[in-house]
Amino acid sequence: MTLKDLERDYATEDQCYAALVAERWPDGKVICPRCGNDKVYKIAKPWRWLCKNRECGTRESGKPNKGYRFSPLVGSIFENTNVPLVTW
């Protein structure tokens, strides 16, 4: 891969997220990084999913919450970064 290819393939945040999704879930089936549940739901926020597995979606207090929301950045070196992915 040349520098020109790299700049073309990762020019936007969406292209970077798409590459992360393809690398993390190569078969196209998104699974919850916390519990491994494959029944996750796409939510309105871009590049975000929701796992409603009962064990995954409970708070420490034991009360159920609205589920575990995650993105492809969870568990990666990019998690909690304030730097745009195109900069990485």
N, C-alpha and C positions, 0 to 999 in steps of 0.2 A: 504494500500500500504506500502510495506516495503522499507527500504533504498536501498536494492538490486534491487527491482522493479524500483524505481525511477532512479537509476544509469543506468539501462538497457534501460528504456523507453525514457530517455532524455540524452543520451550519446553524441549525435552530434547536431550541429546547425540545420541540416535539420530535425531531429526528434523534436526539440524544435519548429521550425517554423510550422511544420505539426500539432503539438498539438495546437498551437495558432490559426491556421486557422480553425481547427476542433471545437475549443471552440467558436471562434468569429462568424463563419458561419456554424453552425451545419448541415444545410440542404445541404451544399456543394456549394451553390450559393453565390459567392463573390459579395458584394455590396460596392459601394463607401461610405467611412465613412464621406465624406463631404456633398454630396447631396442625398445619398440614391439610386442613379441610379443602376439598376441591369445589365445594359449593359456595362460591363467593359471588358477589353482585357488584357490577359496575355502578358507581354513583355519579352524580352530575358533575362533580369536580373532576377536571381532566386528570387522567392517569391515577385514579384512586379507585379502590375496591373496598367492599365491606364484607366481613365474615360474621355470620350470625350464629356460629357454633356456640352452644351453651357454655362450655368451659372456657372458650376463648373470649367470650363477651361478658365476663363477670368482673366486677370490681373487687378490690381487696376486701372491701366491707362485706362481700358476699351478695350484694344487691345486683340484680342484672342491669346492664346498661344497654345502649342502643347497638352494640356490636363493636368489633375491632376494625377500625379503618386503617388502611395501609396503602403505600405506594411502592413502586419498584425500588425506591431508595432505602427502604427499611432493611437493616442488617448489612448494608454496604458501606464502603468508605465515604459515600456521598450523603449518608443519613445526617440530618441536622446541619447541613452545610448552608451557608448564606451565599455561596459563590455559584453563579449560574453554571449549568452543566457544560455549556459551550466553552466556558473558560477552562474547565477541567480538561 
